[in-house]
Amino acid sequence: MIHMYKIAVMGDMDSIYGFAAVGLDICPVDEPAMAAGLLKELTEKGYAVIYVTESLCPYIVKEIEASGGGALPAIVPIPGAYGNSGYGMARINKFVEQAVGSDILFGKE
């Protein structure tokens, strides 16, 4: 039996509406304060991958960090329609640094 994982995209409508065209579930967030509850709801519904626009990430930092212990759901920051805040790259750099013991991506001490 093949198990199909569900994928969702959270963010402002301008940033996420195009993902519906490729079959992903879009979850518009008009009020950033609602993001934590929506993330919890998606996790409880069994979504394996949840893309979140970087503009929402500061509002759900605790939830993102709490999810880091397991493989699923994978919460992946993505740039929104209004630009890139650098949050996603900083998070990747943090994980790489923890894994190898030094900053091999940007070479900062």
C-alpha positions in Angstrom: 0.0 0.0 0.0 1.3 3.4 -0.9 0.9 6.1 1.7 0.4 9.6 0.3 1.6 12.3 2.6 -0.2 15.6 2.7 1.5 18.9 2.1 0.3 22.3 3.1 1.5 25.9 2.5 0.8 28.7 5.1 1.1 32.4 4.4 -0.5 35.4 2.9 -2.7 34.7 -0.1 -0.4 36.6 -2.6 2.5 34.3 -1.6 0.7 30.9 -1.6 -2.1 30.8 -4.1 0.1 29.5 -6.9 0.8 26.3 -4.8 -2.8 25.2 -5.3 -2.1 24.8 -9.0 0.4 22.0 -8.2 -2.0 20.2 -5.8 -0.8 21.5 -2.5 -3.3 22.5 0.2 -3.1 26.3 0.7 -3.9 27.8 4.1 -4.1 31.6 4.0 -3.3 33.4 7.2 -4.7 36.9 7.4 -3.7 37.5 11.0 -0.2 36.4 12.0 -1.5 35.8 15.6 -3.6 32.9 14.1 -0.5 31.1 12.6 0.4 29.1 15.7 -3.1 27.6 16.0 -3.2 26.8 12.3 0.2 25.1 12.4 -1.0 23.0 15.4 -4.2 22.1 13.5 -2.2 21.0 10.3 0.2 18.9 12.5 -2.8 17.2 14.1 -4.3 16.5 10.7 -1.2 14.6 9.7 0.5 16.9 7.2 4.0 15.6 6.6 5.4 18.9 5.1 4.2 22.3 6.0 5.7 25.2 4.0 5.5 28.5 5.9 6.3 32.0 4.4 9.2 33.6 6.2 7.0 36.6 7.2 5.0 34.2 9.5 8.0 32.5 11.1 8.6 35.1 13.8 5.1 34.5 15.1 5.6 30.7 15.4 9.2 30.4 16.4 8.4 28.3 19.5 6.2 25.9 17.5 8.9 25.5 14.7 11.6 24.8 17.3 9.4 22.4 19.2 8.8 20.4 16.0 12.6 19.9 15.3 12.8 16.7 17.3 11.0 14.5 14.8 11.1 13.8 11.2 7.5 14.8 10.6 6.1 17.2 10.1 8.9 19.0 8.2 8.2 22.7 8.6 10.0 24.5 5.8 10.3 28.3 5.7 9.9 29.8 2.2 10.2 33.3 0.8 6.9 35.1 0.3 5.8 37.4 -2.5 7.2 40.4 -0.6 10.8 39.2 -0.3 13.1 37.0 1.7 13.9 37.8 5.4 16.8 35.4 5.6 15.1 33.3 8.3 15.1 30.1 6.3 18.8 30.3 5.4 19.7 31.2 9.0 17.8 28.1 10.2 19.6 25.8 7.7 23.0 27.3 8.7 22.1 26.5 12.4 21.3 22.9 11.6 24.5 22.4 9.6 26.6 24.0 12.3 25.0 21.7 14.9 25.7 18.7 12.7 29.3 19.3 11.8 30.4 21.5 14.7 31.3 24.6 12.7 29.9 27.1 10.2 30.8 25.6 6.9 28.2 27.5 4.9 29.2 31.1 5.7 32.6 30.7 7.4 31.7 32.9 10.4 33.4 32.1 13.7 
